[in-house]
Amino acid sequence: MQLVVARIGRAHGIKGEVTVEVRTDEPELRLGPGAVLATEPASTGPLTVESGRVQSGRLVLRFEGVRDRTAAEALRNTLLIAEVDPDERPDDPEEFYDHQLADLDVVTRDGREIGRIAEVAHLPGQDVLIVRRPDGGEVLVPFVEEIVPEIDLAAQRAVVDPPPGLIEEVDEADETEEADEDGTA
């Protein structure tokens, strides 16, 4: 199983270092010296981490064979991908890998079916579950404990407690579209 662990940002300095946007809760494990990472696009890699450090709150990495700013800048926006055993679980029981969440059924606390998790979007502010509805539409559900209080991997479901308007707004929009198609509104 592959896991996106970072995205390469700007070149840093003139000696081939790059800043990275970390997308893992385990950067010391996934992005440490010696880590070999696949890339997207694949033609850019694989890349081996030579060294890393934190500067002004950002992780700065140097990869083997990347020695100047031009080579570093050519890596910009490349995704770094780690190979993960599909049975591996994060140390914290409240954390999940994206592949564990994909295809989970999403239901409300009272058992109403919302849809299935299509993917997890890692936005700057927070992670968002992209839930595919049975009718083909999508709902974006902020992946925070207040809204997604339960993930049950054994039962293959995520329980949500959406605030007013998060799900209903989509339901109402669907009803309005159906009414417009029928010529009634």
KEZADO-218814 format. One record per atom (N, C-alpha, C): residue number from 1; residue in one letter; atom name; x, y, z. Coordinates in Angstrom, 1 decimal, decimal comma, padded with zeros to 4 digits. Layout:
<rs>
pos	code	site	X	Y	Z
NUM	a	CA	X	Y	Z .
...
</rs>
This chain:
<rs>
pos	code	site	X	Y	Z
1	m	N	000,9	-001,2	000,0 .
1	m	CA	000,0	000,0	000,0 .
1	m	C	000,9	001,2	000,0 .
2	q	N	000,5	002,2	-000,8 .
2	q	CA	001,3	003,4	-000,9 .
2	q	C	000,6	004,6	-000,1 .
3	l	N	001,4	005,4	000,5 .
3	l	CA	000,9	006,5	001,3 .
3	l	C	001,7	007,7	001,0 .
4	v	N	000,9	008,8	000,6 .
4	v	CA	001,6	010,1	000,3 .
4	v	C	002,0	010,7	001,6 .
5	v	N	003,3	011,0	001,8 .
5	v	CA	003,8	011,5	003,0 .
5	v	C	004,2	012,9	003,0 .
6	a	N	004,4	013,5	001,8 .
6	a	CA	004,8	014,9	001,7 .
6	a	C	004,7	015,3	000,2 .
7	r	N	004,7	016,6	000,1 .
7	r	CA	004,8	017,3	-001,2 .
7	r	C	006,0	018,2	-001,2 .
8	i	N	006,8	018,1	-002,2 .
8	i	CA	008,0	019,0	-002,3 .
8	i	C	007,6	020,4	-002,7 .
9	g	N	008,2	021,4	-001,9 .
9	g	CA	007,9	022,8	-002,2 .
9	g	C	009,1	023,4	-002,9 .
10	r	N	009,4	024,6	-002,5 .
10	r	CA	010,5	025,4	-003,1 .
10	r	C	011,9	024,9	-002,8 .
11	a	N	012,8	025,2	-003,7 .
11	a	CA	014,2	025,0	-003,4 .
11	a	C	014,5	025,9	-002,2 .
12	h	N	015,5	025,4	-001,4 .
12	h	CA	015,9	026,2	-000,2 .
12	h	C	017,4	026,3	-000,3 .
13	g	N	017,8	027,5	-000,6 .
13	g	CA	019,3	027,8	-000,7 .
13	g	C	019,8	027,3	-002,1 .
14	i	N	021,1	027,2	-002,1 .
14	i	CA	021,7	026,8	-003,4 .
14	i	C	022,4	025,5	-003,5 .
15	k	N	022,2	024,7	-002,4 .
15	k	CA	022,9	023,4	-002,3 .
15	k	C	022,0	022,2	-002,5 .
16	g	N	020,8	022,4	-003,1 .
16	g	CA	020,0	021,3	-003,5 .
16	g	C	018,9	020,9	-002,4 .
17	e	N	018,8	021,7	-001,4 .
17	e	CA	017,7	021,4	-000,4 .
17	e	C	016,4	021,9	-000,9 .
18	v	N	015,3	021,3	-000,3 .
18	v	CA	014,0	021,6	-000,6 .
18	v	C	013,1	021,7	000,6 .
19	t	N	012,1	022,6	000,6 .
19	t	CA	011,1	022,5	001,7 .
19	t	C	010,1	021,5	001,3 .
20	v	N	009,5	020,9	002,4 .
20	v	CA	008,4	019,9	002,1 .
20	v	C	007,2	020,2	002,9 .
21	e	N	006,0	020,0	002,3 .
21	e	CA	004,8	020,1	003,0 .
21	e	C	004,5	018,6	003,5 .
22	v	N	004,6	018,5	004,8 .
22	v	CA	004,5	017,1	005,4 .
22	v	C	003,0	016,7	005,4 .
23	r	N	002,8	015,5	005,0 .
23	r	CA	001,4	014,9	005,0 .
23	r	C	001,3	013,6	005,8 .
24	t	N	002,1	013,5	006,8 .
24	t	CA	002,1	012,3	007,7 .
24	t	C	002,3	012,7	009,1 .
25	d	N	001,8	012,0	010,0 .
25	d	CA	002,0	012,2	011,4 .
25	d	C	003,3	011,6	011,9 .
26	e	N	004,0	010,9	011,0 .
26	e	CA	005,2	010,2	011,4 .
26	e	C	006,4	010,6	010,5 .
27	p	N	006,7	011,9	010,5 .
27	p	CA	007,7	012,4	009,6 .
27	p	C	009,1	011,8	009,9 .
28	e	N	009,4	011,6	011,2 .
28	e	CA	010,7	011,1	011,6 .
28	e	C	010,9	009,6	011,0 .
29	l	N	009,8	008,9	010,9 .
29	l	CA	009,8	007,5	010,4 .
29	l	C	009,8	007,5	008,9 .
30	r	N	008,9	008,3	008,3 .
30	r	CA	008,7	008,2	006,8 .
30	r	C	009,7	009,1	006,0 .
31	l	N	010,2	010,2	006,6 .
31	l	CA	011,1	011,1	005,9 .
31	l	C	012,5	011,2	006,5 .
32	g	N	012,9	010,3	007,3 .
32	g	CA	014,2	010,3	007,9 .
32	g	C	015,3	009,9	006,9 .
33	p	N	016,6	010,3	007,3 .
33	p	CA	017,7	009,9	006,5 .
33	p	C	017,7	008,4	006,1 .
34	g	N	017,9	008,2	004,8 .
34	g	CA	017,9	006,8	004,3 .
34	g	C	016,6	006,3	003,8 .
35	a	N	015,5	007,1	004,0 .
35	a	CA	014,2	006,7	003,5 .
35	a	C	014,2	006,8	002,0 .
36	v	N	013,7	005,7	001,4 .
36	v	CA	013,6	005,7	-000,1 .
36	v	C	012,1	005,8	-000,4 .
37	l	N	011,8	006,9	-001,2 .
37	l	CA	010,4	007,2	-001,5 .
37	l	C	010,1	007,2	-003,0 .
38	a	N	009,0	006,6	-003,3 .
38	a	CA	008,5	006,7	-004,7 .
38	a	C	008,0	008,1	-004,9 .
39	t	N	007,8	008,5	-006,1 .
39	t	CA	007,3	009,8	-006,4 .
39	t	C	006,2	009,8	-007,4 .
40	e	N	005,4	010,9	-007,4 .
40	e	CA	004,4	011,2	-008,4 .
40	e	C	004,7	012,6	-008,9 .
41	p	N	005,2	012,8	-010,1 .
41	p	CA	005,3	011,8	-011,2 .
41	p	C	006,4	010,8	-010,9 .
42	a	N	006,2	009,5	-011,4 .
42	a	CA	007,1	008,4	-011,1 .
42	a	C	008,5	008,7	-011,7 .
43	s	N	008,5	009,4	-012,8 .
43	s	CA	009,8	009,7	-013,5 .
43	s	C	010,8	010,5	-012,7 .
44	t	N	010,3	011,2	-011,7 .
44	t	CA	011,1	012,0	-010,8 .
44	t	C	011,9	011,1	-009,8 .
45	g	N	011,5	010,0	-009,5 .
45	g	CA	012,1	009,2	-008,4 .
45	g	C	012,6	007,8	-008,9 .
46	p	N	012,9	007,0	-007,9 .
46	p	CA	012,7	007,2	-006,5 .
46	p	C	013,7	008,2	-005,9 .
47	l	N	013,4	008,7	-004,8 .
47	l	CA	014,3	009,7	-004,1 .
47	l	C	014,7	009,1	-002,8 .
48	t	N	016,0	009,2	-002,4 .
48	t	CA	016,5	008,8	-001,1 .
48	t	C	016,8	010,0	-000,3 .
49	v	N	016,3	010,1	000,9 .
49	v	CA	016,5	011,2	001,8 .
49	v	C	018,0	011,1	002,3 .
50	e	N	018,7	012,2	002,1 .
50	e	CA	020,1	012,2	002,6 .
50	e	C	020,2	012,8	004,0 .
51	s	N	019,4	013,9	004,1 .
51	s	CA	019,4	014,6	005,4 .
51	s	C	018,2	015,5	005,5 .
52	g	N	017,9	015,8	006,7 .
52	g	CA	016,7	016,7	007,0 .
52	g	C	016,9	017,5	008,2 .
53	r	N	016,2	018,6	008,3 .
53	r	CA	016,2	019,5	009,4 .
53	r	C	015,0	020,4	009,4 .
54	v	N	014,7	020,9	010,5 .
54	v	CA	013,5	021,9	010,6 .
54	v	C	014,1	023,3	010,7 .
55	q	N	013,6	024,2	009,9 .
55	q	CA	014,0	025,6	009,9 .
55	q	C	012,8	026,4	009,8 .
56	s	N	012,6	027,3	010,8 .
56	s	CA	011,4	028,2	010,9 .
56	s	C	010,1	027,4	010,8 .
57	g	N	010,1	026,3	011,4 .
57	g	CA	008,8	025,5	011,4 .
57	g	C	008,6	024,7	010,2 .
58	r	N	009,5	024,7	009,2 .
58	r	CA	009,3	023,9	008,0 .
58	r	C	010,4	022,8	007,9 .
59	l	N	010,0	021,7	007,4 .
59	l	CA	011,0	020,6	007,2 .
59	l	C	011,7	020,9	005,9 .
60	v	N	013,0	020,8	006,0 .
60	v	CA	013,9	021,0	004,8 .
60	v	C	014,7	019,7	004,6 .
61	l	N	014,6	019,1	003,4 .
61	l	CA	015,3	017,9	003,1 .
61	l	C	016,3	018,1	001,9 .
62	r	N	017,3	017,2	002,0 .
62	r	CA	018,2	017,0	000,9 .
62	r	C	018,1	015,6	000,4 .
63	f	N	018,1	015,4	-000,9 .
63	f	CA	018,0	014,0	-001,5 .
63	f	C	019,4	013,7	-002,1 .
64	e	N	019,7	012,4	-002,1 .
64	e	CA	020,9	011,9	-002,7 .
64	e	C	020,9	012,3	-004,2 .
65	g	N	022,0	012,8	-004,7 .
65	g	CA	022,1	013,2	-006,1 .
65	g	C	021,6	014,5	-006,5 .
66	v	N	020,9	015,2	-005,6 .
66	v	CA	020,4	016,6	-005,8 .
66	v	C	021,3	017,6	-005,2 .
67	r	N	022,1	018,2	-006,0 .
67	r	CA	023,2	019,0	-005,4 .
67	r	C	023,1	020,5	-005,7 .
68	d	N	022,2	021,0	-006,5 .
68	d	CA	022,1	022,5	-006,7 .
68	d	C	020,7	022,9	-006,7 .
69	r	N	020,5	024,2	-006,8 .
69	r	CA	019,2	024,8	-006,7 .
69	r	C	018,3	024,4	-008,0 .
70	t	N	018,9	024,3	-009,1 .
70	t	CA	018,2	024,0	-010,3 .
70	t	C	017,6	022,6	-010,2 .
71	a	N	018,4	021,6	-009,8 .
71	a	CA	017,9	020,3	-009,6 .
71	a	C	016,8	020,2	-008,5 .
72	a	N	017,0	021,0	-007,5 .
72	a	CA	016,0	021,0	-006,4 .
72	a	C	014,7	021,7	-006,9 .
73	e	N	014,8	022,7	-007,7 .
73	e	CA	013,6	023,4	-008,2 .
73	e	C	012,8	022,5	-009,1 .
74	a	N	013,5	021,6	-009,8 .
74	a	CA	012,9	020,7	-010,8 .
74	a	C	012,0	019,7	-010,0 .
75	l	N	012,2	019,5	-008,7 .
75	l	CA	011,4	018,6	-007,9 .
75	l	C	010,1	019,2	-007,4 .
76	r	N	010,0	020,5	-007,5 .
76	r	CA	008,8	021,2	-007,0 .
76	r	C	007,5	020,6	-007,3 .
77	n	N	006,6	020,5	-006,3 .
77	n	CA	005,3	019,9	-006,4 .
77	n	C	005,2	018,4	-006,6 .
78	t	N	006,4	017,7	-006,5 .
78	t	CA	006,4	016,3	-006,6 .
78	t	C	005,9	015,7	-005,3 .
79	l	N	005,1	014,7	-005,4 .
79	l	CA	004,5	014,0	-004,2 .
79	l	C	005,5	012,9	-003,8 .
80	l	N	005,8	012,8	-002,5 .
80	l	CA	006,7	011,7	-002,0 .
80	l	C	005,8	010,6	-001,4 .
81	i	N	006,0	009,4	-001,8 .
81	i	CA	005,2	008,3	-001,5 .
81	i	C	006,0	007,2	-000,8 .
82	a	N	005,5	006,8	000,4 .
82	a	CA	006,1	005,7	001,2 .
82	a	C	005,3	004,4	001,0 .
83	e	N	006,0	003,3	000,9 .
83	e	CA	005,4	002,0	000,9 .
83	e	C	005,0	001,6	002,3 .
84	v	N	003,8	001,2	002,5 .
84	v	CA	003,3	000,9	003,9 .
84	v	C	002,6	-000,5	003,8 .
85	d	N	002,9	-001,3	004,8 .
85	d	CA	002,2	-002,6	004,9 .
85	d	C	000,8	-002,3	005,1 .
86	p	N	-000,1	-002,9	004,3 .
86	p	CA	-001,6	-002,7	004,5 .
86	p	C	-002,1	-003,0	005,8 .
87	d	N	-001,5	-003,9	006,6 .
87	d	CA	-002,0	-004,2	007,9 .
87	d	C	-001,4	-003,3	009,0 .
88	e	N	-000,5	-002,4	008,6 .
88	e	CA	000,1	-001,5	009,6 .
88	e	C	-000,9	-000,5	010,1 .
89	r	N	-000,8	-000,2	011,3 .
89	r	CA	-001,7	000,8	011,9 .
89	r	C	-000,9	001,8	012,6 .
90	p	N	-001,4	003,1	012,6 .
90	p	CA	-000,7	004,1	013,4 .
90	p	C	-000,7	003,8	014,8 .
91	d	N	000,3	004,3	015,6 .
91	d	CA	000,5	004,0	017,0 .
91	d	C	-000,7	004,5	017,8 .
92	d	N	-001,3	005,7	017,4 .
92	d	CA	-002,4	006,3	018,1 .
92	d	C	-003,7	005,7	017,6 .
93	p	N	-004,5	005,1	018,4 .
93	p	CA	-005,8	004,5	018,0 .
93	p	C	-006,8	005,5	017,4 .
94	e	N	-006,6	006,7	017,6 .
94	e	CA	-007,5	007,8	017,0 .
94	e	C	-007,0	008,3	015,7 .
95	e	N	-005,9	007,7	015,1 .
95	e	CA	-005,4	008,1	013,8 .
95	e	C	-005,6	007,0	012,8 .
96	f	N	-005,7	007,3	011,5 .
96	f	CA	-006,0	006,4	010,5 .
96	f	C	-005,2	006,7	009,2 .
97	y	N	-004,8	005,7	008,5 .
97	y	CA	-004,2	006,0	007,2 .
97	y	C	-005,4	006,1	006,2 .
98	d	N	-005,1	006,9	005,1 .
98	d	CA	-006,2	007,1	004,1 .
98	d	C	-006,8	005,9	003,6 .
99	h	N	-005,9	004,9	003,3 .
99	h	CA	-006,4	003,6	002,7 .
99	h	C	-007,4	002,9	003,7 .
100	q	N	-007,2	003,1	005,0 .
100	q	CA	-008,1	002,5	005,9 .
100	q	C	-009,5	003,1	005,9 .
101	l	N	-009,6	004,4	005,5 .
101	l	CA	-010,9	005,1	005,5 .
101	l	C	-011,6	004,9	004,2 .
102	a	N	-010,9	004,7	003,1 .
102	a	CA	-011,5	004,6	001,8 .
102	a	C	-012,5	003,5	001,8 .
103	d	N	-013,7	003,7	001,2 .
103	d	CA	-014,8	002,8	001,0 .
103	d	C	-015,5	002,5	002,3 .
104	l	N	-015,3	003,2	003,4 .
104	l	CA	-016,1	003,0	004,6 .
104	l	C	-017,5	003,5	004,3 .
105	d	N	-018,5	002,9	004,8 .
105	d	CA	-019,9	003,4	004,8 .
105	d	C	-020,0	004,5	005,8 .
106	v	N	-020,7	005,6	005,4 .
106	v	CA	-020,9	006,7	006,3 .
106	v	C	-022,4	006,8	006,6 .
107	v	N	-022,6	006,8	007,9 .
107	v	CA	-024,0	006,8	008,5 .
107	v	C	-024,0	007,9	009,6 .
108	t	N	-025,3	008,4	009,8 .
108	t	CA	-025,4	009,3	010,9 .
108	t	C	-025,6	008,5	012,2 .
109	r	N	-025,6	009,2	013,3 .
109	r	CA	-025,8	008,6	014,6 .
109	r	C	-027,1	007,8	014,7 .
110	d	N	-028,1	008,2	014,0 .
110	d	CA	-029,4	007,5	014,0 .
110	d	C	-029,5	006,5	012,9 .
111	g	N	-028,4	006,2	012,2 .
111	g	CA	-028,4	005,1	011,2 .
111	g	C	-028,7	005,5	009,8 .
112	r	N	-029,0	006,8	009,5 .
112	r	CA	-029,3	007,2	008,2 .
112	r	C	-028,1	007,1	007,3 .
113	e	N	-028,2	006,4	006,1 .
113	e	CA	-027,0	006,2	005,2 .
113	e	C	-026,8	007,5	004,5 .
114	i	N	-025,5	007,9	004,5 .
114	i	CA	-025,1	009,2	003,8 .
114	i	C	-024,4	008,8	002,5 .
115	g	N	-023,5	007,8	002,5 .
115	g	CA	-022,7	007,4	001,4 .
115	g	C	-021,5	006,6	001,8 .
116	r	N	-020,5	006,6	000,9 .
116	r	CA	-019,2	005,9	001,2 .
116	r	C	-018,1	006,9	001,0 .
117	i	N	-017,0	006,8	001,8 .
117	i	CA	-015,8	007,6	001,7 .
117	i	C	-015,1	007,3	000,4 .
118	a	N	-015,0	008,3	-000,5 .
118	a	CA	-014,3	008,1	-001,8 .
118	a	C	-012,8	008,3	-001,6 .
119	e	N	-012,5	009,4	-000,8 .
119	e	CA	-011,1	009,7	-000,6 .
119	e	C	-011,0	010,7	000,6 .
120	v	N	-009,8	010,9	001,0 .
120	v	CA	-009,5	011,9	002,1 .
120	v	C	-008,7	013,0	001,4 .
121	a	N	-009,2	014,3	001,5 .
121	a	CA	-008,5	015,4	001,0 .
121	a	C	-007,8	016,1	002,2 .
122	h	N	-006,5	016,3	002,0 .
122	h	CA	-005,6	017,0	003,0 .
122	h	C	-005,5	018,4	002,6 .
123	l	N	-006,4	019,2	003,2 .
123	l	CA	-006,4	020,7	002,9 .
123	l	C	-005,6	021,4	003,9 .
124	p	N	-005,2	022,6	003,7 .
124	p	CA	-004,3	023,3	004,6 .
124	p	C	-004,9	023,5	006,0 .
125	g	N	-006,2	023,7	006,1 .
125	g	CA	-006,9	023,9	007,4 .
125	g	C	-007,2	022,6	008,1 .
126	q	N	-007,6	021,6	007,4 .
126	q	CA	-007,9	020,3	008,0 .
126	q	C	-008,2	019,3	007,0 .
127	d	N	-008,3	018,0	007,4 .
127	d	CA	-008,6	017,0	006,5 .
127	d	C	-010,1	016,9	006,2 .
128	v	N	-010,5	016,5	005,1 .
128	v	CA	-011,9	016,5	004,7 .
128	v	C	-012,2	015,1	004,1 .
129	l	N	-013,3	014,5	004,5 .
129	l	CA	-013,7	013,2	003,9 .
129	l	C	-014,6	013,5	002,7 .
130	i	N	-014,2	013,0	001,5 .
130	i	CA	-015,1	013,2	000,4 .
130	i	C	-016,0	012,0	000,3 .
131	v	N	-017,3	012,2	000,6 .
131	v	CA	-018,2	011,1	000,7 .
131	v	C	-019,1	011,1	-000,6 .
132	r	N	-019,1	010,0	-001,3 .
132	r	CA	-019,9	009,8	-002,5 .
132	r	C	-021,3	009,3	-002,1 .
133	r	N	-022,3	010,0	-002,5 .
133	r	CA	-023,7	009,7	-002,2 .
133	r	C	-024,2	008,6	-003,1 .
134	p	N	-025,2	007,9	-002,7 .
134	p	CA	-025,8	006,9	-003,5 .
134	p	C	-026,3	007,4	-004,9 .
135	d	N	-026,7	008,7	-004,9 .
135	d	CA	-027,2	009,3	-006,2 .
135	d	C	-026,0	009,8	-007,1 .
136	g	N	-024,8	009,6	-006,6 .
136	g	CA	-023,6	010,0	-007,4 .
136	g	C	-023,1	011,4	-007,0 .
137	g	N	-023,8	012,1	-006,2 .
137	g	CA	-023,3	013,4	-005,7 .
137	g	C	-022,2	013,2	-004,6 .
138	e	N	-021,6	014,3	-004,2 .
138	e	CA	-020,6	014,2	-003,1 .
138	e	C	-021,0	015,2	-002,0 .
139	v	N	-020,5	014,8	-000,8 .
139	v	CA	-020,6	015,7	000,4 .
139	v	C	-019,2	015,8	001,0 .
140	l	N	-018,7	017,0	001,3 .
140	l	CA	-017,4	017,2	002,0 .
140	l	C	-017,7	017,2	003,5 .
141	v	N	-017,1	016,3	004,2 .
141	v	CA	-017,3	016,2	005,6 .
141	v	C	-016,0	016,5	006,3 .
142	p	N	-015,9	017,6	007,1 .
142	p	CA	-014,7	017,9	007,8 .
142	p	C	-014,3	016,7	008,8 .
143	f	N	-013,1	016,3	008,7 .
143	f	CA	-012,7	015,1	009,5 .
143	f	C	-012,2	015,6	010,8 .
144	v	N	-013,1	016,0	011,7 .
144	v	CA	-012,8	016,4	013,0 .
144	v	C	-013,7	015,6	014,0 .
145	e	N	-013,3	015,4	015,2 .
145	e	CA	-014,0	014,5	016,1 .
145	e	C	-015,4	014,9	016,4 .
146	e	N	-015,7	016,2	016,4 .
146	e	CA	-017,0	016,7	016,7 .
146	e	C	-018,0	016,3	015,6 .
147	i	N	-017,5	016,1	014,4 .
147	i	CA	-018,4	015,8	013,3 .
147	i	C	-018,3	014,3	012,9 .
148	v	N	-017,1	013,7	013,1 .
148	v	CA	-016,9	012,3	012,8 .
148	v	C	-016,5	011,6	014,2 .
149	p	N	-017,4	011,4	015,1 .
149	p	CA	-017,1	010,9	016,4 .
149	p	C	-016,6	009,4	016,4 .
150	e	N	-016,9	008,7	015,4 .
150	e	CA	-016,6	007,2	015,4 .
150	e	C	-016,2	006,7	014,1 .
151	i	N	-015,0	006,0	014,1 .
151	i	CA	-014,6	005,2	013,0 .
151	i	C	-014,5	003,8	013,5 .
152	d	N	-015,2	002,9	012,8 .
152	d	CA	-015,3	001,5	013,2 .
152	d	C	-014,7	000,7	012,1 .
153	l	N	-013,4	000,4	012,1 .
153	l	CA	-012,8	-000,4	010,9 .
153	l	C	-013,4	-001,8	010,8 .
154	a	N	-013,7	-002,4	012,0 .
154	a	CA	-014,2	-003,8	011,9 .
154	a	C	-015,6	-003,8	011,3 .
155	a	N	-016,4	-002,8	011,5 .
155	a	CA	-017,7	-002,8	010,9 .
155	a	C	-017,7	-002,1	009,6 .
156	q	N	-016,5	-001,5	009,2 .
156	q	CA	-016,4	-000,8	007,9 .
156	q	C	-017,3	000,4	007,8 .
157	r	N	-017,4	001,2	008,9 .
157	r	CA	-018,3	002,4	008,8 .
157	r	C	-017,7	003,5	009,6 .
158	a	N	-018,1	004,7	009,2 .
158	a	CA	-017,8	006,0	009,9 .
158	a	C	-019,1	006,6	010,3 .
159	v	N	-019,2	006,9	011,6 .
159	v	CA	-020,4	007,6	012,1 .
159	v	C	-020,2	009,1	012,1 .
160	v	N	-021,2	009,8	011,6 .
160	v	CA	-021,1	011,3	011,5 .
160	v	C	-022,2	011,9	012,3 .
161	d	N	-021,9	013,0	012,9 .
161	d	CA	-022,9	013,9	013,6 .
161	d	C	-022,8	015,2	013,0 .
162	p	N	-023,4	015,4	011,8 .
162	p	CA	-023,2	016,6	011,0 .
162	p	C	-024,0	017,8	011,6 .
163	p	N	-023,4	019,0	011,6 .
163	p	CA	-024,1	020,2	012,0 .
163	p	C	-025,2	020,5	011,0 .
164	p	N	-026,2	021,2	011,5 .
164	p	CA	-027,4	021,5	010,6 .
164	p	C	-026,8	022,1	009,3 .
165	g	N	-027,4	021,6	008,2 .
165	g	CA	-027,0	022,2	006,9 .
165	g	C	-025,9	021,5	006,1 .
166	l	N	-025,1	020,7	006,8 .
166	l	CA	-024,0	020,0	006,1 .
166	l	C	-024,5	018,9	005,2 .
167	i	N	-025,4	018,1	005,7 .
167	i	CA	-026,0	017,0	004,8 .
167	i	C	-027,3	017,5	004,3 .
168	e	N	-028,2	018,1	005,1 .
168	e	CA	-029,5	018,5	004,7 .
168	e	C	-029,5	019,5	003,5 .
169	e	N	-028,5	020,4	003,4 .
169	e	CA	-028,3	021,3	002,3 .
169	e	C	-028,2	020,6	001,0 .
170	v	N	-027,4	019,5	001,0 .
170	v	CA	-027,3	018,7	-000,2 .
170	v	C	-028,6	018,0	-000,5 .
171	d	N	-029,3	017,5	000,5 .
171	d	CA	-030,6	016,8	000,3 .
171	d	C	-031,6	017,8	-000,3 .
172	e	N	-031,6	019,0	000,2 .
172	e	CA	-032,6	020,0	-000,3 .
172	e	C	-032,2	020,4	-001,7 .
173	a	N	-030,9	020,6	-002,0 .
173	a	CA	-030,5	020,9	-003,4 .
173	a	C	-030,9	019,8	-004,4 .
174	d	N	-030,8	018,6	-004,0 .
174	d	CA	-031,2	017,5	-004,8 .
174	d	C	-032,7	017,5	-005,1 .
175	e	N	-033,5	017,8	-004,0 .
175	e	CA	-035,0	017,9	-004,2 .
175	e	C	-035,4	019,1	-005,1 .
176	t	N	-034,7	020,2	-005,0 .
176	t	CA	-034,9	021,4	-005,8 .
176	t	C	-034,6	021,0	-007,3 .
177	e	N	-033,5	020,3	-007,6 .
177	e	CA	-033,2	020,0	-008,9 .
177	e	C	-034,2	019,0	-009,5 .
178	e	N	-034,7	018,1	-008,7 .
178	e	CA	-035,7	017,2	-009,2 .
178	e	C	-037,0	017,9	-009,5 .
179	a	N	-037,4	018,9	-008,6 .
179	a	CA	-038,6	019,7	-008,9 .
179	a	C	-038,5	020,5	-010,2 .
180	d	N	-037,3	021,1	-010,4 .
180	d	CA	-037,0	021,8	-011,6 .
180	d	C	-037,2	021,0	-012,9 .
181	e	N	-036,7	019,7	-012,8 .
181	e	CA	-036,7	018,8	-013,9 .
181	e	C	-038,2	018,4	-014,2 .
182	d	N	-039,0	018,3	-013,2 .
182	d	CA	-040,4	018,0	-013,4 .
182	d	C	-041,3	019,2	-013,8 .
183	g	N	-040,7	020,3	-013,8 .
183	g	CA	-041,4	021,5	-014,1 .
183	g	C	-042,2	022,1	-013,0 .
184	t	N	-042,0	021,6	-011,8 .
184	t	CA	-042,6	022,1	-010,6 .
184	t	C	-041,6	022,7	-009,7 .
185	a	N	-041,9	023,8	-009,1 .
185	a	CA	-040,9	024,4	-008,2 .
185	a	C	-041,6	025,3	-007,2 .
</rs>
